[in-house]
Amino acid sequence: MKEYKKIHFEISERKILLRIFDVISVLLSLYLVGVVFEFNYFNISETNFYWTIVLGIYLNFIGSVFEMYNLQVASNQFQVIKSIILTSSITVLIYLLTPIFTPKLPDNRIQILIFYIAIFIALFIWRLIYVRFFASNRFSKKVILICDKEQLKELIHALESADPHYRVLGFLNSDSADTKTNDDIKIKNIDINSLEEFVKKNSISEVVVASQKTDGITVNLYNQLIQLLENGYIISEYTQVYENITQRIPVQYVSRDFYRYFPFSRNNQNHFYLIMVRLFEIVFSLTGLLIGVIILPIIIIGNLFGNRGKLFYSQERVGKNGKIFKIIKYRTMVKNAEVEGAVFATINDSRVTPFGKIMRKSRMDEIPQFINILKGDMAVIGPRPERPIFVNEIAEVMPFYETRHVIKPGLTGWAQVNYSYGETIDDSLIKLQYDLYYIKHRSIFLDVNIIFKTMSTVLLYRGQ
């Protein structure tokens, strides 16, 4: 009898599932409330069906800002409740304040409360079902790794931390010279002759080949992989799996083969895309500077009492093609913060003043950088501009680091919204992986995604 693999959901499938059923659950809840409680605010008919479309758009947009579609958040019952409260509240508020696209405010104000409760309960129940059922182990993606034993822990950590539904059940050691056993490794070590049996017995969905040593792929192993492929099992190369799951490029594994990742995104040379981006940057920067002028009195007073020094400071940074420019920021550190030389800023850095912490958390300290964007030194979205001394230091020990300078540095970026403040060389390596992923996949869709995540960082007060 033919054996069937257990069902699992890919990352994209889970996110689509969450978005679709968020909208369906809310609309169903509002319909039931309308029937049971004579709720008239959200009556749907042929003439006003677009109300549902507007509500669905608001829900997906605001949900993205508050990380409703972040799989780590969606799989955690306590984190997702916080996101549901914020998403429900802001969605209802904006929906009520845009009567051009939505129903007019009801005369009976209690219906506003019913509207909010219906949306909140619908999202709460559906997301609880997702956490308890769809995020459970029964829908996990089960894989095995073919890799060198010394790489195993790092590979497993990278995959499982990026996708909570990704489970590595076993590995096959591709290093024929390594015959030592390691009691620290809890993952099943698969014998090459029982590979196919293990795959079928454990309902494995994918075999990931991560070996960097070609001599580890023996004729016997190659033939077994071909047989599994012919039987409908997915055989994948690790760097592609890593990139798809983590949305980073694993530069530590591609070694001299890195040039297969070139050319990067065609949008880096697409004149129409670049013109549209530049127009957006100008409008965005002028708007940002206008907001900056409005809140400038608050910043001046805060700096006067909290920082007690110059309001602005400038510093050399490395821009596109390695060109040096001077970045402008509000000062957030004490005077003479680097009397002993340049050092990486850290989380809870003692050099940051109390008011400086508020500025950094809210990202207000970066408002003057809109001037750099208008001048063309920076972009709104791109790699974080780094200091020349750190660029030289990191480039000596890290391959491909200066590749990030093929585009303009940005006020925000893929690395900034996905990873905490870099304190070490290892942190810089991870942020480099994100930067190269952005350069490779640069597009309007990715830019919008970064903007959503940046809004989430600002609104949830998570700047650093």
JORA-V513888 format. One record per residue. N is the residue number from 1. OMEGA is omega in whole degrees, -180 to 180 (999 if undefined). NEAR is the number of other C-alpha atoms within 10 Angstrom. D_FIRST is the distance of its C-alpha to the first C-alpha in Angstrom with 1 decimal. Layout:
n->N omega->OMEGA near->NEAR d_first->D_FIRST
n->N omega->OMEGA near->NEAR d_first->D_FIRST
//
This chain:
n->1 omega->-177 near->3 d_first->0.0
n->2 omega->-180 near->4 d_first->3.8
n->3 omega->180 near->8 d_first->6.4
n->4 omega->177 near->8 d_first->9.5
n->5 omega->179 near->15 d_first->13.0
n->6 omega->-178 near->14 d_first->15.5
n->7 omega->170 near->11 d_first->18.3
n->8 omega->-180 near->18 d_first->21.5
n->9 omega->173 near->16 d_first->24.7
n->10 omega->-179 near->15 d_first->26.8
n->11 omega->-178 near->17 d_first->30.6
n->12 omega->-180 near->11 d_first->31.6
n->13 omega->179 near->11 d_first->29.1
n->14 omega->-179 near->18 d_first->30.4
n->15 omega->177 near->16 d_first->34.0
n->16 omega->178 near->13 d_first->33.4
n->17 omega->180 near->15 d_first->31.8
n->18 omega->-178 near->21 d_first->34.8
n->19 omega->-177 near->19 d_first->37.3
n->20 omega->-176 near->12 d_first->35.9
n->21 omega->169 near->16 d_first->35.5
n->22 omega->-178 near->22 d_first->38.9
n->23 omega->-179 near->22 d_first->40.5
n->24 omega->-178 near->16 d_first->38.4
n->25 omega->180 near->20 d_first->39.1
n->26 omega->-180 near->23 d_first->42.8
n->27 omega->178 near->20 d_first->43.2
n->28 omega->179 near->14 d_first->41.5
n->29 omega->180 near->20 d_first->43.7
n->30 omega->178 near->25 d_first->46.8
n->31 omega->-179 near->17 d_first->45.9
n->32 omega->178 near->14 d_first->45.5
n->33 omega->179 near->17 d_first->48.7
n->34 omega->-180 near->18 d_first->50.5
n->35 omega->-173 near->12 d_first->49.5
n->36 omega->-172 near->9 d_first->50.3
n->37 omega->-177 near->10 d_first->53.4
n->38 omega->-179 near->12 d_first->54.8
n->39 omega->-171 near->18 d_first->54.3
n->40 omega->-175 near->15 d_first->56.0
n->41 omega->-174 near->19 d_first->56.0
n->42 omega->176 near->21 d_first->52.6
n->43 omega->-179 near->16 d_first->52.5
n->44 omega->177 near->16 d_first->50.2
n->45 omega->-179 near->9 d_first->51.3
n->46 omega->-177 near->6 d_first->51.3
n->47 omega->-178 near->7 d_first->54.4
n->48 omega->-180 near->14 d_first->53.3
n->49 omega->-178 near->12 d_first->49.5
n->50 omega->175 near->14 d_first->50.2
n->51 omega->-180 near->18 d_first->50.9
n->52 omega->179 near->17 d_first->47.2
n->53 omega->180 near->14 d_first->46.7
n->54 omega->179 near->13 d_first->49.6
n->55 omega->178 near->20 d_first->48.2
n->56 omega->179 near->19 d_first->44.7
n->57 omega->179 near->14 d_first->46.4
n->58 omega->-176 near->19 d_first->48.6
n->59 omega->-180 near->23 d_first->45.8
n->60 omega->-179 near->20 d_first->43.7
n->61 omega->-177 near->16 d_first->46.8
n->62 omega->176 near->22 d_first->48.2
n->63 omega->177 near->24 d_first->44.8
n->64 omega->180 near->20 d_first->44.5
n->65 omega->-177 near->25 d_first->47.9
n->66 omega->168 near->26 d_first->47.2
n->67 omega->176 near->22 d_first->43.8
n->68 omega->-176 near->29 d_first->41.6
n->69 omega->169 near->21 d_first->39.0
n->70 omega->-172 near->17 d_first->39.2
n->71 omega->177 near->19 d_first->35.9
n->72 omega->178 near->17 d_first->37.6
n->73 omega->-177 near->19 d_first->39.9
n->74 omega->-178 near->25 d_first->37.4
n->75 omega->-179 near->22 d_first->35.3
n->76 omega->-173 near->16 d_first->38.5
n->77 omega->-175 near->15 d_first->39.6
n->78 omega->179 near->10 d_first->43.3
n->79 omega->-176 near->14 d_first->43.6
n->80 omega->177 near->25 d_first->42.0
n->81 omega->177 near->19 d_first->44.5
n->82 omega->179 near->14 d_first->47.3
n->83 omega->180 near->21 d_first->45.9
n->84 omega->180 near->23 d_first->45.3
n->85 omega->-179 near->17 d_first->49.0
n->86 omega->-178 near->18 d_first->50.3
n->87 omega->-180 near->26 d_first->48.2
n->88 omega->-177 near->23 d_first->49.0
n->89 omega->-177 near->17 d_first->52.7
n->90 omega->178 near->18 d_first->53.2
n->91 omega->180 near->23 d_first->51.1
n->92 omega->-179 near->20 d_first->53.2
n->93 omega->-179 near->13 d_first->56.4
n->94 omega->180 near->14 d_first->55.9
n->95 omega->180 near->21 d_first->54.6
n->96 omega->-175 near->17 d_first->57.8
n->97 omega->178 near->14 d_first->60.1
n->98 omega->-176 near->12 d_first->58.9
n->99 omega->175 near->11 d_first->60.0
n->100 omega->-178 near->9 d_first->60.2
n->101 omega->-174 near->15 d_first->56.4
n->102 omega->-180 near->20 d_first->55.8
n->103 omega->175 near->17 d_first->57.4
n->104 omega->-179 near->14 d_first->61.0
n->105 omega->-179 near->15 d_first->61.5
n->106 omega->177 near->13 d_first->61.6
n->107 omega->177 near->9 d_first->65.0
n->108 omega->-173 near->10 d_first->63.3
n->109 omega->180 near->9 d_first->62.4
n->110 omega->-180 near->10 d_first->60.2
n->111 omega->175 near->18 d_first->57.6
n->112 omega->178 near->18 d_first->57.4
n->113 omega->179 near->11 d_first->56.4
n->114 omega->179 near->17 d_first->53.8
n->115 omega->-180 near->20 d_first->52.4
n->116 omega->-178 near->18 d_first->52.0
n->117 omega->180 near->17 d_first->50.5
n->118 omega->180 near->22 d_first->48.0
n->119 omega->-179 near->26 d_first->46.8
n->120 omega->-178 near->21 d_first->46.7
n->121 omega->179 near->17 d_first->44.8
n->122 omega->179 near->24 d_first->42.2
n->123 omega->-178 near->25 d_first->41.6
n->124 omega->-178 near->20 d_first->41.7
n->125 omega->-179 near->11 d_first->39.2
n->126 omega->-179 near->16 d_first->36.7
n->127 omega->175 near->26 d_first->37.1
n->128 omega->176 near->19 d_first->36.7
n->129 omega->-180 near->12 d_first->33.4
n->130 omega->-179 near->19 d_first->32.4
n->131 omega->-174 near->16 d_first->33.5
n->132 omega->-173 near->13 d_first->31.9
n->133 omega->-175 near->12 d_first->28.6
n->134 omega->179 near->19 d_first->27.9
n->135 omega->-180 near->22 d_first->29.6
n->136 omega->-177 near->13 d_first->27.8
n->137 omega->-178 near->15 d_first->25.4
n->138 omega->179 near->13 d_first->22.4
n->139 omega->178 near->16 d_first->23.1
n->140 omega->176 near->21 d_first->24.2
n->141 omega->-177 near->23 d_first->23.2
n->142 omega->-177 near->22 d_first->22.0
n->143 omega->169 near->21 d_first->23.1
n->144 omega->-179 near->25 d_first->24.1
n->145 omega->169 near->26 d_first->27.4
n->146 omega->-172 near->23 d_first->28.4
n->147 omega->173 near->23 d_first->32.1
n->148 omega->-175 near->20 d_first->35.2
n->149 omega->-177 near->20 d_first->35.5
n->150 omega->-180 near->12 d_first->38.9
n->151 omega->-165 near->13 d_first->37.5
n->152 omega->-176 near->19 d_first->34.7
n->153 omega->-179 near->13 d_first->36.6
n->154 omega->-179 near->9 d_first->38.2
n->155 omega->-179 near->16 d_first->35.0
n->156 omega->-180 near->19 d_first->33.2
n->157 omega->-179 near->11 d_first->36.3
n->158 omega->-177 near->13 d_first->36.7
n->159 omega->-174 near->20 d_first->33.1
n->160 omega->178 near->15 d_first->32.8
n->161 omega->179 near->13 d_first->36.3
n->162 omega->-180 near->17 d_first->35.9
n->163 omega->-177 near->18 d_first->32.8
n->164 omega->-179 near->20 d_first->32.4
n->165 omega->-178 near->25 d_first->28.6
n->166 omega->-176 near->22 d_first->27.9
n->167 omega->176 near->17 d_first->26.7
n->168 omega->-176 near->23 d_first->26.8
n->169 omega->-179 near->20 d_first->24.6
n->170 omega->177 near->23 d_first->25.4
n->171 omega->175 near->25 d_first->27.3
n->172 omega->-176 near->21 d_first->27.6
n->173 omega->-178 near->23 d_first->31.2
n->174 omega->179 near->24 d_first->32.2
n->175 omega->-176 near->19 d_first->35.7
n->176 omega->-179 near->12 d_first->35.7
n->177 omega->-178 near->9 d_first->39.3
n->178 omega->-179 near->11 d_first->38.5
n->179 omega->-178 near->9 d_first->37.4
n->180 omega->175 near->7 d_first->39.0
n->181 omega->-179 near->9 d_first->37.1
n->182 omega->-176 near->10 d_first->37.9
n->183 omega->-179 near->7 d_first->37.7
n->184 omega->-178 near->7 d_first->38.4
n->185 omega->-177 near->11 d_first->35.0
n->186 omega->-179 near->10 d_first->32.6
n->187 omega->-179 near->15 d_first->29.6
n->188 omega->175 near->12 d_first->27.1
n->189 omega->-173 near->17 d_first->28.1
n->190 omega->174 near->20 d_first->25.0
n->191 omega->-175 near->12 d_first->25.4
n->192 omega->-178 near->16 d_first->24.8
n->193 omega->179 near->11 d_first->22.7
n->194 omega->-178 near->10 d_first->20.2
n->195 omega->-176 near->18 d_first->20.1
n->196 omega->180 near->16 d_first->16.5
n->197 omega->-180 near->10 d_first->15.3
n->198 omega->-179 near->17 d_first->17.6
n->199 omega->-178 near->22 d_first->16.4
n->200 omega->-176 near->15 d_first->12.8
n->201 omega->-175 near->10 d_first->14.0
n->202 omega->178 near->14 d_first->16.6
n->203 omega->180 near->16 d_first->15.0
n->204 omega->-180 near->22 d_first->17.7
n->205 omega->-172 near->21 d_first->18.8
n->206 omega->173 near->20 d_first->21.3
n->207 omega->-176 near->24 d_first->22.9
n->208 omega->-180 near->22 d_first->26.6
n->209 omega->-176 near->21 d_first->28.8
n->210 omega->-177 near->21 d_first->32.3
n->211 omega->176 near->22 d_first->33.8
n->212 omega->-179 near->17 d_first->37.3
n->213 omega->-176 near->12 d_first->37.6
n->214 omega->-179 near->9 d_first->36.1
n->215 omega->177 near->11 d_first->36.4
n->216 omega->178 near->18 d_first->33.7
n->217 omega->-177 near->19 d_first->31.1
n->218 omega->179 near->13 d_first->30.8
n->219 omega->179 near->10 d_first->29.2
n->220 omega->-180 near->10 d_first->26.4
n->221 omega->179 near->17 d_first->25.7
n->222 omega->-179 near->12 d_first->26.1
n->223 omega->179 near->12 d_first->23.5
n->224 omega->178 near->17 d_first->21.0
n->225 omega->177 near->20 d_first->21.8
n->226 omega->180 near->12 d_first->21.5
n->227 omega->177 near->13 d_first->18.0
n->228 omega->178 near->19 d_first->17.0
n->229 omega->180 near->14 d_first->18.9
n->230 omega->179 near->10 d_first->17.1
n->231 omega->174 near->9 d_first->13.7
n->232 omega->178 near->11 d_first->15.4
n->233 omega->-178 near->18 d_first->17.1
n->234 omega->175 near->15 d_first->20.8
n->235 omega->-174 near->16 d_first->23.3
n->236 omega->176 near->14 d_first->26.8
n->237 omega->-168 near->14 d_first->30.3
n->238 omega->-175 near->23 d_first->32.0
n->239 omega->178 near->19 d_first->35.2
n->240 omega->177 near->15 d_first->33.5
n->241 omega->180 near->15 d_first->31.3
n->242 omega->-179 near->19 d_first->34.4
n->243 omega->-178 near->16 d_first->36.4
n->244 omega->-176 near->14 d_first->34.0
n->245 omega->-174 near->19 d_first->33.7
n->246 omega->-175 near->20 d_first->37.2
n->247 omega->173 near->20 d_first->39.0
n->248 omega->175 near->24 d_first->41.0
n->249 omega->-175 near->25 d_first->41.3
n->250 omega->-176 near->22 d_first->40.8
n->251 omega->-179 near->20 d_first->43.9
n->252 omega->-178 near->15 d_first->43.7
n->253 omega->-176 near->14 d_first->40.5
n->254 omega->173 near->15 d_first->41.4
n->255 omega->-176 near->12 d_first->44.5
n->256 omega->180 near->10 d_first->46.2
n->257 omega->-176 near->9 d_first->43.4
n->258 omega->-175 near->15 d_first->44.6
n->259 omega->174 near->10 d_first->46.2
n->260 omega->177 near->9 d_first->42.9
n->261 omega->175 near->13 d_first->43.2
n->262 omega->-3 near->8 d_first->46.3
n->263 omega->176 near->10 d_first->47.4
n->264 omega->-176 near->18 d_first->47.0
n->265 omega->178 near->16 d_first->46.7
n->266 omega->-180 near->14 d_first->48.6
n->267 omega->176 near->16 d_first->50.2
n->268 omega->178 near->17 d_first->52.4
n->269 omega->-179 near->10 d_first->54.2
n->270 omega->-174 near->10 d_first->53.6
n->271 omega->180 near->11 d_first->57.1
n->272 omega->178 near->10 d_first->56.2
n->273 omega->-178 near->14 d_first->53.9
n->274 omega->178 near->13 d_first->56.6
n->275 omega->179 near->11 d_first->59.4
n->276 omega->179 near->11 d_first->57.4
n->277 omega->-179 near->16 d_first->56.7
n->278 omega->177 near->17 d_first->60.4
n->279 omega->178 near->11 d_first->61.6
n->280 omega->-179 near->13 d_first->59.3
n->281 omega->-180 near->20 d_first->60.7
n->282 omega->-180 near->19 d_first->64.3
n->283 omega->-178 near->11 d_first->63.7
n->284 omega->-178 near->16 d_first->61.7
n->285 omega->178 near->22 d_first->64.4
n->286 omega->177 near->16 d_first->67.3
n->287 omega->179 near->13 d_first->65.6
n->288 omega->179 near->18 d_first->65.0
n->289 omega->177 near->17 d_first->68.6
n->290 omega->176 near->13 d_first->69.9
n->291 omega->179 near->12 d_first->67.9
n->292 omega->178 near->19 d_first->69.2
n->293 omega->-179 near->13 d_first->72.8
n->294 omega->-177 near->11 d_first->72.3
n->295 omega->-178 near->12 d_first->71.2
n->296 omega->178 near->13 d_first->73.5
n->297 omega->179 near->11 d_first->76.1
n->298 omega->-179 near->12 d_first->73.6
n->299 omega->180 near->19 d_first->72.5
n->300 omega->180 near->15 d_first->76.2
n->301 omega->179 near->12 d_first->77.1
n->302 omega->179 near->18 d_first->74.0
n->303 omega->-178 near->23 d_first->74.8
n->304 omega->-177 near->14 d_first->78.5
n->305 omega->-175 near->10 d_first->77.8
n->306 omega->-178 near->16 d_first->74.4
n->307 omega->178 near->21 d_first->74.5
n->308 omega->178 near->13 d_first->78.3
n->309 omega->179 near->14 d_first->78.3
n->310 omega->-178 near->13 d_first->77.7
n->311 omega->-177 near->15 d_first->75.3
n->312 omega->167 near->13 d_first->73.7
n->313 omega->178 near->13 d_first->72.7
n->314 omega->-175 near->12 d_first->71.5
n->315 omega->180 near->11 d_first->69.6
n->316 omega->176 near->15 d_first->68.5
n->317 omega->-180 near->21 d_first->64.9
n->318 omega->-179 near->24 d_first->63.0
n->319 omega->-178 near->28 d_first->62.1
n->320 omega->-180 near->20 d_first->60.5
n->321 omega->176 near->13 d_first->61.0
n->322 omega->-179 near->17 d_first->62.5
n->323 omega->-179 near->12 d_first->65.5
n->324 omega->174 near->16 d_first->67.3
n->325 omega->-180 near->18 d_first->68.2
n->326 omega->179 near->16 d_first->69.6
n->327 omega->180 near->24 d_first->67.4
n->328 omega->179 near->19 d_first->69.2
n->329 omega->167 near->20 d_first->68.1
n->330 omega->-179 near->22 d_first->69.7
n->331 omega->-180 near->23 d_first->70.6
n->332 omega->-178 near->25 d_first->68.6
n->333 omega->178 near->19 d_first->69.7
n->334 omega->177 near->17 d_first->72.9
n->335 omega->178 near->15 d_first->75.7
n->336 omega->-176 near->9 d_first->75.4
n->337 omega->-177 near->13 d_first->71.7
n->338 omega->180 near->11 d_first->71.3
n->339 omega->-180 near->7 d_first->74.6
n->340 omega->178 near->7 d_first->72.6
n->341 omega->-177 near->7 d_first->70.6
n->342 omega->176 near->11 d_first->67.5
n->343 omega->177 near->12 d_first->64.4
n->344 omega->170 near->13 d_first->61.1
n->345 omega->-178 near->15 d_first->61.3
n->346 omega->173 near->15 d_first->59.2
n->347 omega->-177 near->12 d_first->57.8
n->348 omega->-180 near->9 d_first->60.7
n->349 omega->-178 near->12 d_first->63.1
n->350 omega->-180 near->12 d_first->66.4
n->351 omega->-179 near->16 d_first->68.3
n->352 omega->-179 near->21 d_first->67.1
n->353 omega->178 near->19 d_first->69.6
n->354 omega->178 near->16 d_first->68.8
n->355 omega->177 near->19 d_first->69.3
n->356 omega->178 near->22 d_first->67.5
n->357 omega->178 near->18 d_first->64.4
n->358 omega->-180 near->18 d_first->64.6
n->359 omega->-178 near->22 d_first->65.0
n->360 omega->-180 near->20 d_first->62.0
n->361 omega->-179 near->18 d_first->59.7
n->362 omega->-178 near->18 d_first->60.6
n->363 omega->180 near->17 d_first->60.7
n->364 omega->-178 near->18 d_first->64.3
n->365 omega->-176 near->21 d_first->65.5
n->366 omega->-179 near->19 d_first->63.7
n->367 omega->180 near->21 d_first->65.6
n->368 omega->180 near->19 d_first->68.2
n->369 omega->174 near->24 d_first->65.5
n->370 omega->175 near->27 d_first->65.5
n->371 omega->176 near->19 d_first->68.7
n->372 omega->180 near->21 d_first->66.8
n->373 omega->178 near->23 d_first->64.3
n->374 omega->179 near->18 d_first->67.1
n->375 omega->180 near->11 d_first->68.7
n->376 omega->178 near->14 d_first->65.5
n->377 omega->-176 near->23 d_first->65.0
n->378 omega->173 near->26 d_first->61.9
n->379 omega->174 near->27 d_first->59.1
n->380 omega->-178 near->25 d_first->57.7
n->381 omega->179 near->24 d_first->54.2
n->382 omega->177 near->25 d_first->53.8
n->383 omega->178 near->30 d_first->53.7
n->384 omega->179 near->24 d_first->56.2
n->385 omega->-175 near->24 d_first->59.5
n->386 omega->180 near->16 d_first->60.3
n->387 omega->-177 near->19 d_first->63.6
n->388 omega->-177 near->16 d_first->64.6
n->389 omega->179 near->13 d_first->65.1
n->390 omega->177 near->17 d_first->61.5
n->391 omega->180 near->17 d_first->60.1
n->392 omega->-179 near->12 d_first->61.9
n->393 omega->-178 near->11 d_first->60.8
n->394 omega->-177 near->18 d_first->57.1
n->395 omega->180 near->13 d_first->57.0
n->396 omega->-176 near->11 d_first->58.2
n->397 omega->-174 near->11 d_first->55.2
n->398 omega->180 near->17 d_first->52.5
n->399 omega->173 near->15 d_first->51.4
n->400 omega->-175 near->17 d_first->51.3
n->401 omega->-176 near->20 d_first->53.1
n->402 omega->175 near->17 d_first->55.7
n->403 omega->-180 near->16 d_first->53.1
n->404 omega->-179 near->25 d_first->53.2
n->405 omega->178 near->21 d_first->56.7
n->406 omega->174 near->16 d_first->55.6
n->407 omega->180 near->18 d_first->55.8
n->408 omega->172 near->24 d_first->58.3
n->409 omega->-173 near->25 d_first->57.8
n->410 omega->174 near->21 d_first->57.1
n->411 omega->173 near->20 d_first->58.3
n->412 omega->-177 near->21 d_first->54.7
n->413 omega->-177 near->25 d_first->51.5
n->414 omega->179 near->31 d_first->47.8
n->415 omega->-177 near->25 d_first->48.7
n->416 omega->-176 near->25 d_first->51.3
n->417 omega->-177 near->21 d_first->49.0
n->418 omega->-176 near->17 d_first->46.0
n->419 omega->-178 near->12 d_first->47.8
n->420 omega->-177 near->15 d_first->50.7
n->421 omega->-178 near->18 d_first->54.1
n->422 omega->-178 near->18 d_first->53.9
n->423 omega->-174 near->13 d_first->55.9
n->424 omega->175 near->13 d_first->54.9
n->425 omega->179 near->15 d_first->53.9
n->426 omega->176 near->12 d_first->50.3
n->427 omega->179 near->13 d_first->50.5
n->428 omega->178 near->18 d_first->51.9
n->429 omega->-180 near->21 d_first->48.9
n->430 omega->179 near->19 d_first->46.5
n->431 omega->175 near->24 d_first->48.8
n->432 omega->179 near->26 d_first->49.0
n->433 omega->177 near->23 d_first->45.2
n->434 omega->-179 near->27 d_first->45.5
n->435 omega->-179 near->27 d_first->48.6
n->436 omega->176 near->27 d_first->46.9
n->437 omega->179 near->23 d_first->43.9
n->438 omega->-179 near->26 d_first->46.4
n->439 omega->-179 near->23 d_first->48.2
n->440 omega->-173 near->19 d_first->45.1
n->441 omega->-175 near->18 d_first->43.7
n->442 omega->-178 near->19 d_first->47.0
n->443 omega->178 near->16 d_first->46.8
n->444 omega->-180 near->13 d_first->48.2
n->445 omega->-180 near->10 d_first->45.0
n->446 omega->177 near->15 d_first->45.2
n->447 omega->179 near->20 d_first->48.9
n->448 omega->178 near->12 d_first->48.4
n->449 omega->180 near->17 d_first->45.8
n->450 omega->179 near->23 d_first->48.4
n->451 omega->177 near->19 d_first->51.0
n->452 omega->-178 near->19 d_first->48.9
n->453 omega->178 near->22 d_first->48.3
n->454 omega->177 near->22 d_first->52.0
n->455 omega->178 near->17 d_first->53.0
n->456 omega->180 near->20 d_first->50.8
n->457 omega->-178 near->21 d_first->52.5
n->458 omega->-176 near->16 d_first->55.9
n->459 omega->179 near->14 d_first->55.3
n->460 omega->172 near->14 d_first->53.7
n->461 omega->-176 near->14 d_first->56.5
n->462 omega->178 near->15 d_first->54.4
n->463 omega->-177 near->21 d_first->56.4
n->464 omega->999 near->19 d_first->57.5
//
